[in-house]
């Protein structure tokens, strides 16, 4: 029997109903973020409540029982604010309201409250690096003209060259191309340039301006007052720039002109003071892409962020030695500051796990993402199941991107005219972009929209769903012990009830080449076989859960297993 809702058959295991009990799952008042399983909701693609083809807050509220049954501790919502949606909502026009396509502020308040009644906290997204070009500040800045105080909240600069026709410096855009756009004066002549590290519709803020600091601090209070348990800080290492805006050079000596500047830490200390002023435990969670482990850890000092995303593990290839090195390096980076590690396999920006793990190159790098890369979804799914158990057994908190629990693949055949990601558009179509991991969720039924929208919806989903997703819906997988959904449900229940899981110690065990084996407690062991041969399971153990079928006492390739030592001694 395949591992899923019940343990796989083994001579010392009963296959009677051994599903762990559903806990009351009510959030404790302590440091919940150290152990939490956090589910990422990309609202546009989660569930459509009104039939317009776009996910909304009504859809999320209707699916709260599903999320409660799944067993998650918190929801992280990608931006739901008013926005022109040039970059999936990361171009924010107003932080104190909800975009009408998603609902209303009153609905957001109800969603936060109703989720908390189920023991599920809410984390909202903050984007400090930039705002939308439709934000009132930027509209005012354009209208005010060169040299005006309104423009000081942004980075307006004259161009270089004889007639100012060249960008002010040589910085690259995160989305490709030049991160500067030239304005047009009232008389129709070319004007100053403004900086946007991302899309031209996302002008960068000047964090030296006191208005920018005050505004973001007030936004934090606004959402904490409405019950948000935390904020996820987008592109957290980018907001502060060198005021001189110097060229980026290969032989640069000293701080980077716009990434990981020391001035950031004073900003996040002020945010931490605000979070700590609220009852309970409000968490600051950083999106910090940082190859330097020591500098990464600075963001997690006791008076700054609580946690930060672990991108090294997410982008690591399916290789035992590399994964162990990533785990060890990550744990070592967090240990000096006492911060918990976060583990994540996928998010709204990267290739979905079952697709990535089915390729010859199982790592992830934006620079190498290309059209037409072949994948073996059977192999990728087997590895993704094993990776889920590995991730959920590691110390710290875990993030699950919506649809990973369904084993959704990357959708790589979306018609070009339906693609909306600026990474794709700005590249002239050479870069696949991120729409393939943002395709709307399949909930039920035999054909699109697979329950994403209500019956008789006026509009199809904003991105097309593959016709062959009927067996990947939540409805089709519910009750199927071999399904990805039931594997996640069972694993999350075990994680919530098994002593020693979540934050805490880990001890590596001796293992064969290509095998990861570690113990969380004397009684709990995780073994993951990434080699090309089956390996023997440890003696005197009972299987709690396996990611796939076992062969007697052998653990097949690309399979993970959770074990309990029968005498509990750890011997």
Phi, psi and omega in degrees: 000135181290147176292131178190248181289341177228156178296152177290154181297136175206153192298336182256017183237131171277139179259024171293176183293100180253018179301128178295153183294151174286123179282167177290340168059023179281135186294130176284161183278351184281206184279073185301329185291347179285336185236356195293148165259116188247127184259124180274121178256117172265094194307323183298336186239009185273300180200134184259112182273337187247002173083017180267006177086001181237132178300153184209177183291328176298320177296318179296315181300322179293335182261006178302321176300323177299316181291325175295318178294325178298323175102028181272158183261337183205159175242131171255120181262122169299163190310132180239014186279164172305132187197146171290350177064036173288335179224055175058027179096352177281005169253088191272130178260337182201115182280353185251024179209176179245138177299135181304334179295336179263334182143221184228165176299322178299322177294321178298318178297319177295319180299314179300317181291314182293323177295318180296327176299334176267006181083020184244119178279167180236136178239129181252159185265133175239137184239086187283343185289327188205170172232182175281153173295347176270358178297141182306325179298316184285324175301316178297319182296317179296318182290329186287330176092173184302139176079001183281152176302328181297331181281347182288346176284350181235190180245079174268133180214149172291153180280169175267174183094169186301324183242022182067025186276353181253147179303154183297334175207186187256019183298148176268152174279146175296338180257010181092147180087204186261133182270030179230138175234137182270138179273172177238127180289168181301330181272007177089357178277155178297140182246209179289168175257152173235148185274138172212103181296341178249231183284158179297341177275008184231074181295135180288142177275152176262104185283000171281345183276129183298331178299322183295315179296311182299319182299313183291324176296321178292324178296319176303312180298322181304314184278328174296323177297335180263012171099001178299136182268351181185170175231140172261127188259111183287141176044053193293343182265002188256341191301322186272134179241154169294122184302337180282348180049052184288158175300150175271118184240152181293328181265024182302133176241118181116191184298150174293144183292339181215004182236131173058046178276146187299332182298340180301324190293328176294324177298311184288335172294321178294323177294321181296322178299322178294313180301318183288345180281351181264149177294157183079211182227108180258128190254143170253125187235118188261139166270099186235104174273107189214107180290336181275111185297322182293318179289327175301315184295337180298329179290346186249017175296162193301339182249019177238232183285156177278317179215167175215149182296144182258088185281337179299316179293319182298323183266001183288139176296162177281081184213127188299314182295318180291320178294318179296318178299319179296316179298313181296316181297319181294313179298320180294324180293325183276334188301317183297333181257001176068022181268146177284151177276149169249145180236135181210140179259337185199161171206193186285001182248341190246161180299134183300150191300314185294331176284313182297317182286351177265007182257166177293325173256106187267002175277184177224133175208126180305325185292336183255000180291127186216156175293148170076018179283121183290154178213153176250101186291332177295311177297315181298322179293318179300316180290323179296323177296316179294320180296327178298315180291322176301310184297315183289345179266350183281157181291137176116206181254163186227141174248136177239118177282135183311134180094342176295325179289349175259356182069033182292137175273166170295136177266113190246009179237031176294130178304141185305324183288347179264346182290141185233350185292128178297337176298320177290313185293318182289338179275359185071022178090001181280332178262129184300331182080192190244003182298332184296337177261005183247011180296138184305147184294142172264123184256320185194169174092174186258350182211163180302141014269017174053042176076001176297318175250158179292160177304138178076019181303143183287332184233146174286166177304148186297334168237140184287140176268145177298144182293339185263025181270007183301323181276359179257001181291158176299322179296317181294329184273338181297128180086352177269107185300337181270359186279160176296320181300313181291330174299313179296316181300314182294316181296320181290326176291319176297317181300325181284337186248343183277122179300139175095346177276166191085208182293144180149189185283162175219142178227121179287144177250154174297139183207165179292160176304138180082008182237135172254128179220127179212159181242134176263325172222173177302335185257352185236127180228143173243132177232130179234122181261105177259005179278178181262013179226151176292147180233155181286141174283154177302146180290159174057043177232156176244136180284125172271318183195139176233151182280347180200178182298142173261159176245092185061237178260023179251140177260112183294168176300147177056042180224144177239155181215141170257132186233151170241130174292130192295324179267359178071007184274342184082005181289000000 
